[in-house]
Amino acid sequence: MDRLLRSIEQLYGFKIKTWKVIKHIKNSSFVALIKTDEGKKKIVKSLYITPERQLFIVKSEQLLAEKGVKLARPIPSLQGELYMIFDKVPYVLYEWIDGKSRQLRDRDALESMVQVMARFHRASRGLDYPNEVQIYSHLPWEQDYKQRLKSLKSWHSKHKGSNNRKAVIISRHLPFFQKMAQKALESLHTSHYQNYMDGLDSAKSLVHGDFHHMNLIFQKDVGVLIDFEDVRYDLPSKDLLRIFSMYTKQNPFEGKMFRGMMKTYENINPFPTEVRQLVYMDLLFPHIFERMLRKKKYKKMSAPELKEWIKQEKEKALYVYDHDFKPQH
């Protein structure tokens, strides 16, 4: 640690008075809070990723900040570099953000977070990256959907016939989510997805990739985004899915609330017709359900909690299907 601190002092031109490791998972992530001899707080962070990926993240953060997005800015070194290499691993120095996160417990909290999300997505269109920055995008959706369908089938094969109470609950609802996944995949084949992906980068938007209440710090009433390690080009549905799923952990699904969330979003960042079709198709696909199985999140839930959680995800999928995909007679 001492060697790392001395390297930071040399490259950034200040003296470190105190430091504290906040998080350290070997070869995964490192976060430390440092205080300079002038009393200023900063965060030093490493994700143990390639320099190419790190450059994309910090350049995205810098460009977003220049367009008015409130976030924890990466601090350039004395030579203007946005990251440093220490023991062959990239490290970034960030501003320390004073403030508090808000619990996602009610409609007001959801709306304030969606507003921040929509402004970030809107500002992310048309970013001008230097030629040396490698652009990162999400896995092509057809490949992603097929992998997740395969994951659902694999879970079913592994737990088929199990008497475990939670496995029985999941197995009872698994066919429904497989059906919704297949519907979304079929819709993808007739959608404008490839045209969107082949289109101008200026029309595409970034997604945060890990948008939740703990990654949004409020300074009075201003939301400041942090932790962009999963940032990439994709459609807004990825961030919308995550935040709404977390909201329904605390609140029952209501179609009115879902429509309100989407209206709040589109008042700030309206979808062109083709993009709206793709967003709702992705909202139909059971990303959150598949992730719950793959990450074994259900093991930390009680059986009643699992039942309620699945009910929420099912009601959301049925609502999207009935309003956007069900054949009209």
C-alpha positions as CSV (number, residue, x, y, z in Angstrom):
1,M,0.0,0.0,0.0
2,D,2.8,2.4,0.8
3,R,4.3,2.0,-2.7
4,L,0.9,2.7,-4.2
5,L,0.4,5.8,-2.1
6,R,3.9,7.2,-3.0
7,S,3.1,6.7,-6.7
8,I,-0.2,8.6,-6.3
9,E,1.6,11.5,-4.6
10,Q,4.3,11.6,-7.3
11,L,1.8,11.5,-10.2
12,Y,-0.8,13.8,-8.9
13,G,1.3,16.3,-7.0
14,F,-0.1,16.2,-3.4
15,K,0.8,14.6,-0.1
16,I,-1.4,12.0,1.5
17,K,-2.1,12.5,5.2
18,T,-4.4,9.5,5.9
19,W,-5.9,6.6,4.0
20,K,-8.5,3.9,4.6
21,V,-9.3,0.8,2.5
22,I,-13.0,0.7,1.9
23,K,-13.1,-2.4,-0.3
24,H,-10.6,-4.9,-1.5
25,I,-11.5,-8.1,-3.3
26,K,-8.4,-9.8,-4.7
27,N,-8.1,-9.3,-8.4
28,S,-11.6,-7.9,-8.6
29,S,-11.9,-4.5,-7.0
30,F,-10.0,-2.1,-4.7
31,V,-11.3,1.2,-3.3
32,A,-9.6,3.4,-0.7
33,L,-10.4,6.8,0.7
34,I,-7.4,9.1,1.0
35,K,-7.1,12.5,2.6
36,T,-4.5,15.0,1.5
37,D,-2.4,17.2,3.8
38,E,-4.8,20.0,2.7
39,G,-7.7,18.1,4.1
40,K,-9.3,17.2,0.8
41,K,-10.8,13.7,0.3
42,K,-10.4,11.6,-2.8
43,I,-11.1,8.0,-3.8
44,V,-8.5,5.7,-5.5
45,K,-10.0,2.8,-7.3
46,S,-9.0,-0.2,-9.4
47,L,-11.2,-2.8,-11.1
48,Y,-8.3,-5.0,-12.2
49,I,-9.4,-4.6,-15.8
50,T,-7.5,-4.0,-19.0
51,P,-6.2,-0.5,-19.7
52,E,-8.4,-0.4,-22.8
53,R,-11.6,-1.0,-20.8
54,Q,-10.4,1.4,-18.1
55,L,-9.8,4.2,-20.6
56,F,-13.3,3.8,-22.0
57,I,-14.8,4.1,-18.6
58,V,-12.9,7.2,-17.5
59,K,-13.2,8.9,-20.9
60,S,-17.0,8.3,-20.8
61,E,-17.1,9.8,-17.3
62,Q,-15.1,12.8,-18.4
63,L,-17.2,13.4,-21.5
64,L,-20.4,13.0,-19.6
65,A,-19.3,15.5,-17.0
66,E,-18.5,18.0,-19.7
67,K,-22.1,17.6,-21.0
68,G,-23.5,18.4,-17.5
69,V,-24.0,15.0,-16.0
70,K,-23.5,15.1,-12.3
71,L,-21.0,12.3,-11.4
72,A,-17.8,11.6,-9.5
73,R,-15.2,12.9,-11.9
74,P,-11.9,11.1,-12.6
75,I,-9.0,13.4,-11.6
76,P,-6.2,13.8,-14.2
77,S,-2.6,13.3,-13.2
78,L,-0.1,16.2,-13.6
79,Q,0.5,14.8,-17.1
80,G,-3.2,14.8,-17.9
81,E,-3.6,11.0,-17.8
82,L,-7.0,9.8,-16.6
83,Y,-5.6,6.6,-14.9
84,M,-2.2,5.3,-13.7
85,I,-0.7,1.9,-14.0
86,F,0.7,0.4,-10.8
87,D,2.0,-3.2,-10.7
88,K,0.5,-3.6,-14.3
89,V,-3.0,-2.7,-13.0
90,P,-5.0,0.5,-13.9
91,Y,-5.9,2.8,-11.0
92,V,-8.1,5.9,-11.1
93,L,-8.3,8.8,-8.7
94,Y,-11.8,10.2,-8.2
95,E,-13.5,13.2,-6.5
96,W,-15.0,12.3,-3.2
97,I,-18.8,12.9,-3.2
98,D,-20.3,14.1,0.0
99,G,-24.0,13.2,0.4
100,K,-26.4,10.3,1.0
101,S,-28.2,7.7,-1.1
102,R,-32.0,7.5,-0.8
103,Q,-33.9,4.3,-0.2
104,L,-36.1,3.3,-3.1
105,R,-39.3,3.0,-1.1
106,D,-41.9,5.2,-2.8
107,R,-43.0,6.8,-6.0
108,D,-41.1,10.1,-5.3
109,A,-37.8,8.2,-4.9
110,L,-38.4,6.2,-8.1
111,E,-39.3,9.3,-10.1
112,S,-36.2,11.3,-8.9
113,M,-33.9,8.4,-9.8
114,V,-35.6,7.9,-13.2
115,Q,-35.2,11.6,-13.9
116,V,-31.4,11.4,-13.2
117,M,-31.3,8.3,-15.4
118,A,-33.1,9.9,-18.3
119,R,-30.9,13.0,-18.3
120,F,-27.7,10.8,-18.2
121,H,-29.0,8.7,-21.2
122,R,-29.9,11.8,-23.2
123,A,-26.6,13.5,-22.5
124,S,-24.7,10.3,-23.5
125,R,-25.8,10.6,-27.2
126,G,-23.2,12.0,-29.5
127,L,-20.1,11.8,-27.2
128,D,-16.9,12.4,-29.2
129,Y,-14.4,9.8,-28.2
130,P,-10.7,10.2,-29.3
131,N,-9.6,7.6,-31.8
132,E,-7.5,5.7,-29.3
133,V,-10.5,4.9,-27.1
134,Q,-12.0,1.5,-27.8
135,I,-15.8,1.6,-27.7
136,Y,-17.6,-1.0,-25.6
137,S,-21.1,-2.2,-26.3
138,H,-23.4,-4.9,-24.8
139,L,-23.4,-8.4,-26.2
140,P,-25.6,-8.5,-29.3
141,W,-29.1,-9.2,-28.1
142,E,-29.8,-12.3,-30.1
143,Q,-26.7,-13.9,-28.6
144,D,-27.6,-12.6,-25.2
145,Y,-31.2,-13.8,-25.3
146,K,-30.1,-17.2,-26.5
147,Q,-27.5,-17.5,-23.7
148,R,-30.1,-16.5,-21.1
149,L,-32.7,-19.0,-22.5
150,K,-30.0,-21.7,-22.3
151,S,-29.4,-20.6,-18.7
152,L,-33.1,-21.1,-17.8
153,K,-33.2,-24.5,-19.4
154,S,-30.0,-25.5,-17.6
155,W,-31.4,-24.5,-14.3
156,H,-34.5,-26.5,-15.0
157,S,-32.5,-29.6,-16.0
158,K,-30.4,-29.4,-12.8
159,H,-33.4,-29.0,-10.4
160,K,-36.0,-31.0,-12.2
161,G,-37.8,-33.3,-9.7
162,S,-36.2,-31.5,-6.7
163,N,-38.3,-31.5,-3.5
164,N,-36.7,-28.3,-2.2
165,R,-39.5,-25.8,-1.5
166,K,-37.9,-22.9,-3.3
167,A,-36.9,-25.0,-6.3
168,V,-40.6,-26.2,-6.5
169,I,-41.8,-22.6,-6.5
170,I,-39.3,-21.6,-9.2
171,S,-40.1,-24.6,-11.4
172,R,-43.8,-23.9,-11.2
173,H,-43.2,-20.4,-12.8
174,L,-40.3,-21.2,-15.0
175,P,-42.4,-22.2,-18.1
176,F,-44.0,-18.7,-18.1
177,F,-40.7,-16.9,-18.1
178,Q,-39.4,-19.2,-20.8
179,K,-42.4,-18.3,-22.9
180,M,-41.9,-14.6,-22.4
181,A,-38.2,-15.0,-23.3
182,Q,-39.2,-16.8,-26.5
183,K,-41.7,-14.1,-27.4
184,A,-39.1,-11.4,-27.0
185,L,-36.6,-13.4,-29.1
186,E,-39.2,-13.8,-31.9
187,S,-39.9,-10.1,-31.8
188,L,-36.2,-9.4,-32.0
189,H,-36.0,-11.2,-35.3
190,T,-38.5,-8.9,-36.9
191,S,-37.4,-5.7,-35.1
192,H,-35.2,-2.8,-36.1
193,Y,-32.5,-3.8,-33.7
194,Q,-29.8,-4.4,-36.3
195,N,-30.5,-1.1,-38.0
196,Y,-30.2,0.6,-34.7
197,M,-26.8,-1.1,-33.9
198,D,-25.6,-0.4,-37.4
199,G,-26.7,3.3,-37.2
200,L,-24.8,6.4,-36.3
201,D,-23.1,6.3,-32.9
202,S,-24.6,9.8,-32.3
203,A,-28.0,8.2,-32.1
204,K,-27.0,5.6,-29.5
205,S,-26.9,6.1,-25.7
206,L,-24.8,4.7,-22.9
207,V,-26.3,2.8,-20.0
208,H,-24.8,2.8,-16.5
209,G,-25.2,-1.0,-16.2
210,D,-25.5,-1.0,-12.4
211,F,-28.1,1.7,-11.8
212,H,-29.5,1.5,-8.3
213,H,-30.1,3.7,-5.3
214,M,-26.7,3.1,-3.7
215,N,-25.0,4.4,-6.9
216,L,-26.8,7.7,-6.8
217,I,-25.6,10.1,-4.1
218,F,-27.8,13.1,-3.4
219,Q,-26.3,16.5,-2.4
220,K,-29.4,18.3,-1.2
221,D,-31.7,17.6,-4.1
222,V,-29.1,17.0,-6.8
223,G,-28.3,13.4,-7.7
224,V,-24.7,12.5,-8.4
225,L,-23.9,9.2,-10.2
226,I,-21.0,7.0,-9.1
227,D,-19.5,3.6,-10.0
228,F,-19.6,3.5,-13.8
229,E,-17.6,0.2,-14.1
230,D,-20.4,-1.5,-16.2
231,V,-20.9,1.5,-18.5
232,R,-21.4,0.5,-22.2
233,Y,-23.5,1.3,-25.2
234,D,-26.9,-0.4,-25.1
235,L,-30.6,0.6,-24.9
236,P,-32.1,2.4,-21.8
237,S,-34.2,-0.7,-21.0
238,K,-31.2,-2.2,-19.1
239,D,-31.1,0.6,-16.6
240,L,-34.9,0.8,-16.4
241,L,-35.2,-2.9,-15.7
242,R,-32.8,-2.8,-12.8
243,I,-34.3,0.2,-11.0
244,F,-37.9,-0.9,-11.4
245,S,-37.1,-4.4,-10.2
246,M,-35.5,-2.9,-7.1
247,Y,-38.5,-0.7,-6.6
248,T,-40.9,-3.6,-6.7
249,K,-39.0,-5.3,-3.9
250,Q,-40.6,-2.8,-1.6
251,N,-43.8,-2.1,-3.4
252,P,-46.5,-4.2,-5.3
253,F,-46.5,-4.0,-9.1
254,E,-49.0,-1.5,-10.4
255,G,-49.5,-0.8,-14.1
256,K,-50.2,2.8,-13.3
257,M,-46.9,3.1,-11.5
258,F,-45.1,1.4,-14.4
259,R,-46.7,3.8,-17.0
260,G,-45.8,6.7,-14.7
261,M,-42.1,5.7,-14.6
262,M,-42.0,5.4,-18.4
263,K,-43.8,8.7,-18.9
264,T,-41.4,10.4,-16.5
265,Y,-38.5,9.0,-18.4
266,E,-39.8,10.0,-21.9
267,N,-40.7,13.5,-20.8
268,I,-36.9,14.0,-20.5
269,N,-35.6,11.5,-23.1
270,P,-38.3,10.6,-25.6
271,F,-37.9,7.3,-27.6
272,P,-38.2,7.3,-31.4
273,T,-40.8,4.7,-32.4
274,E,-38.2,2.0,-33.4
275,V,-36.3,2.5,-30.1
276,R,-39.5,2.3,-28.1
277,Q,-40.3,-1.1,-29.7
278,L,-36.8,-2.4,-28.7
279,V,-37.0,-1.0,-25.1
280,Y,-40.4,-2.7,-24.4
281,M,-39.2,-5.9,-26.0
282,D,-36.2,-5.9,-23.6
283,L,-38.5,-5.1,-20.7
284,L,-40.5,-8.2,-21.7
285,F,-37.5,-10.5,-21.6
286,P,-37.0,-12.0,-18.1
287,H,-33.5,-10.6,-17.6
288,I,-34.0,-10.1,-13.8
289,F,-35.6,-13.6,-13.3
290,E,-32.7,-15.3,-15.2
291,R,-30.1,-13.3,-13.2
292,M,-31.8,-14.3,-10.0
293,L,-31.4,-18.0,-10.9
294,R,-27.9,-17.7,-12.3
295,K,-26.6,-15.7,-9.3
296,K,-28.5,-17.9,-6.9
297,K,-30.1,-14.9,-5.3
298,Y,-33.1,-16.9,-4.4
299,K,-31.0,-18.8,-1.8
300,K,-31.0,-15.7,0.4
301,M,-34.8,-15.3,0.2
302,S,-37.4,-17.1,2.3
303,A,-40.0,-19.1,0.4
304,P,-42.7,-16.4,0.9
305,E,-40.3,-13.7,-0.2
306,L,-39.4,-15.7,-3.3
307,K,-43.1,-16.2,-4.1
308,E,-43.8,-12.5,-3.8
309,W,-40.8,-11.5,-5.9
310,I,-41.7,-13.9,-8.7
311,K,-45.3,-12.5,-8.6
312,Q,-44.0,-9.0,-9.1
313,E,-41.8,-10.0,-12.1
314,K,-44.6,-12.0,-13.6
315,E,-47.1,-9.1,-13.3
316,K,-44.6,-6.8,-15.0
317,A,-44.1,-9.2,-17.9
318,L,-47.8,-9.7,-18.3
319,Y,-48.4,-6.0,-18.3
320,V,-45.8,-5.4,-21.0
321,Y,-47.0,-8.3,-23.1
322,D,-50.7,-7.4,-22.9
323,H,-50.1,-3.7,-23.8
324,D,-47.3,-4.1,-26.4
325,F,-47.1,-7.6,-27.8
326,K,-50.4,-9.4,-27.4
327,P,-52.1,-9.8,-30.8
328,Q,-55.1,-7.5,-31.1
329,H,-58.4,-8.9,-32.4
